Amino acid sequence: MSQKVLLTSKEMNIILHRLACQLVENHNYFENSVLIGIQPRGVYLAHRIEKILEEEYGITGIKLGHLDITFYRDDFRRSDKPLEANKTRIDFVVEDKRVIFIDDVLYTGRSIRAALTAVQSFGRPKEIELLTLIDRRFSRHLPIQPDYNGRQVDAINEEKVKVNWQENEGEDAVYLISK
């Protein structure tokens, strides 16, 4: 198995600041916008974006939630091992809000399709956008595209994109792993 560095910590930091800047351009002070990190790994990215928005742009009162999509996935009954759900934490209504889904890697699009269904439990959003750190653009099964994208990666299906977060793996880096 080989591993290639796609993004270093410095490159990730630059991308995170660019993504936050793009959000500010489109959402101003987030009065009618909410951030929702897709469990499990999109939550790390969502918290990083929130921190940049607060510290660099002085935006306060950002509504940030975590959305578990485990039982909304179309493949959740196809696994032999028992699934472990994560926690959904959305303590606000999304009715008539501009929702920004945040996930680390956009691969087939099935996770985002599940998130679109799951979020309906919290109201009917005015609009939904998608922010991803990595877009595996040639692997899509569904017609879903990010509105905000850190980096596009052309990886074949046998390759895996792994995002490491300081909070979880002890480093910020993105790797392309080949068998």
C-alpha positions as CSV (number, residue, x, y, z in Angstrom):
1,M,0.0,0.0,0.0
2,S,1.4,3.4,-0.9
3,Q,0.5,6.8,0.4
4,K,0.9,10.2,-1.3
5,V,0.4,13.5,0.4
6,L,-2.3,15.6,-1.4
7,L,-2.4,18.5,1.1
8,T,0.0,19.5,3.9
9,S,-1.1,21.3,7.0
10,K,-0.1,24.6,5.5
11,E,-2.0,23.9,2.3
12,M,-5.1,22.8,4.3
13,N,-4.9,26.0,6.4
14,I,-4.9,28.2,3.2
15,I,-7.8,26.3,1.8
16,L,-9.8,26.6,5.0
17,H,-9.3,30.3,5.0
18,R,-10.3,30.6,1.4
19,L,-13.5,28.6,2.0
20,A,-14.4,30.7,5.0
21,C,-13.9,33.9,2.9
22,Q,-16.2,32.5,0.2
23,L,-18.8,31.8,2.8
24,V,-18.6,35.4,4.1
25,E,-18.9,36.7,0.6
26,N,-22.2,34.8,0.1
27,H,-23.7,34.8,3.6
28,N,-22.4,38.1,5.2
29,Y,-23.1,37.8,8.9
30,F,-25.0,34.5,8.8
31,E,-28.2,36.0,10.2
32,N,-30.2,33.6,8.0
33,S,-27.6,30.9,7.5
34,V,-26.6,27.8,9.4
35,L,-23.7,25.4,9.2
36,I,-24.3,21.7,9.5
37,G,-21.3,19.3,9.7
38,I,-22.1,15.8,8.3
39,Q,-21.1,13.1,10.9
40,P,-18.6,11.9,11.5
41,R,-15.7,13.6,9.7
42,G,-17.5,16.7,8.3
43,V,-17.9,17.9,11.9
44,Y,-14.1,18.6,12.2
45,L,-14.2,20.7,9.1
46,A,-17.4,22.6,10.3
47,H,-15.8,23.5,13.6
48,R,-12.6,24.7,11.8
49,I,-14.7,26.9,9.5
50,E,-16.7,28.3,12.4
51,K,-13.5,29.2,14.3
52,I,-12.1,31.0,11.3
53,L,-15.4,32.9,10.8
54,E,-15.4,34.0,14.4
55,E,-11.7,34.8,14.8
56,E,-10.8,36.2,11.4
57,Y,-14.1,37.9,10.5
58,G,-15.6,38.7,13.9
59,I,-18.8,36.9,13.1
60,T,-20.6,35.8,16.2
61,G,-23.7,33.7,16.9
62,I,-23.1,31.3,14.1
63,K,-25.5,28.4,14.4
64,L,-23.6,25.1,14.0
65,G,-25.1,21.6,14.1
66,H,-24.0,18.0,13.6
67,L,-26.1,15.7,11.4
68,D,-25.9,11.9,11.6
69,I,-27.0,10.3,8.3
70,T,-26.4,6.6,9.2
71,F,-30.0,5.4,9.0
72,Y,-30.8,7.6,6.0
73,R,-28.2,6.0,3.7
74,D,-29.5,3.8,0.9
75,D,-26.8,1.2,1.7
76,F,-27.2,1.0,5.5
77,R,-28.8,-2.5,5.4
78,R,-26.1,-3.9,3.0
79,S,-23.4,-4.3,5.6
80,D,-22.7,-7.5,7.5
81,K,-21.4,-5.5,10.5
82,P,-23.7,-3.6,12.9
83,L,-23.8,0.1,12.2
84,E,-22.8,2.6,14.9
85,A,-24.7,5.8,14.7
86,N,-23.2,9.2,15.6
87,K,-25.1,12.0,17.4
88,T,-27.2,14.5,15.7
89,R,-27.0,17.9,17.4
90,I,-29.2,20.5,15.8
91,D,-30.6,22.8,18.4
92,F,-32.2,25.2,16.0
93,V,-34.9,25.1,13.3
94,V,-33.7,25.2,9.7
95,E,-37.1,26.4,8.4
96,D,-36.5,29.1,5.8
97,K,-32.7,29.2,6.6
98,R,-29.8,28.9,4.2
99,V,-28.2,25.6,5.2
100,I,-24.6,24.9,4.4
101,F,-23.8,21.2,4.6
102,I,-20.1,20.6,5.4
103,D,-18.3,17.3,4.7
104,D,-14.6,16.4,4.3
105,V,-14.8,14.3,1.1
106,L,-17.4,14.3,-1.6
107,Y,-17.2,10.8,-3.2
108,T,-20.3,9.1,-4.7
109,G,-22.8,11.7,-3.4
110,R,-24.8,9.2,-1.4
111,S,-24.0,10.8,1.9
112,I,-25.2,14.1,0.8
113,R,-28.4,12.6,-0.6
114,A,-28.9,11.0,2.8
115,A,-28.3,14.4,4.5
116,L,-30.9,16.0,2.3
117,T,-33.5,13.6,3.6
118,A,-32.3,13.7,7.2
119,V,-32.4,17.5,7.5
120,Q,-36.1,17.6,6.6
121,S,-36.7,16.5,10.2
122,F,-35.6,19.9,11.4
123,G,-37.7,22.0,9.0
124,R,-37.8,23.0,5.3
125,P,-34.6,25.0,4.4
126,K,-34.9,27.9,2.1
127,E,-31.8,26.7,0.3
128,I,-29.0,24.1,0.8
129,E,-25.4,24.5,-0.2
130,L,-22.5,22.1,0.0
131,L,-19.0,22.8,1.2
132,T,-16.3,20.1,0.9
133,L,-12.6,20.0,1.5
134,I,-12.0,17.3,-1.2
135,D,-14.1,16.6,-4.3
136,R,-13.5,13.2,-5.9
137,R,-15.2,14.5,-9.1
138,F,-15.0,11.4,-11.3
139,S,-16.5,9.0,-8.7
140,R,-20.0,10.4,-8.5
141,H,-23.1,8.1,-8.5
142,L,-25.6,11.0,-8.1
143,P,-25.7,14.4,-9.7
144,I,-24.4,16.3,-6.6
145,Q,-21.7,19.0,-6.8
146,P,-20.2,21.2,-4.1
147,D,-20.9,24.9,-4.1
148,Y,-17.6,25.5,-2.2
149,N,-14.7,23.2,-2.8
150,G,-11.2,23.0,-1.4
151,R,-9.5,20.8,-3.9
152,Q,-10.6,18.5,-6.7
153,V,-8.9,15.1,-6.7
154,D,-8.9,12.7,-9.6
155,A,-8.7,9.3,-7.9
156,I,-9.7,6.0,-9.3
157,N,-12.1,3.8,-7.3
158,E,-9.5,1.6,-5.8
159,E,-7.8,4.6,-4.3
160,K,-8.9,6.2,-1.0
161,V,-8.7,9.8,0.1
162,K,-8.0,10.1,3.8
163,V,-8.3,13.4,5.6
164,N,-6.5,13.6,8.9
165,W,-7.5,16.2,11.5
166,Q,-5.3,17.5,14.3
167,E,-8.2,16.9,16.7
168,N,-8.5,13.2,15.8
169,E,-5.3,11.9,14.1
170,G,-2.8,14.4,15.6
171,E,-2.0,16.1,12.2
172,D,-3.7,18.1,9.5
173,A,-3.0,16.4,6.2
174,V,-4.8,14.7,3.2
175,Y,-3.5,11.5,1.7
176,L,-4.2,9.5,-1.4
177,I,-3.8,5.8,-0.5
178,S,-3.3,3.2,-3.2
179,K,-3.4,-0.6,-2.7
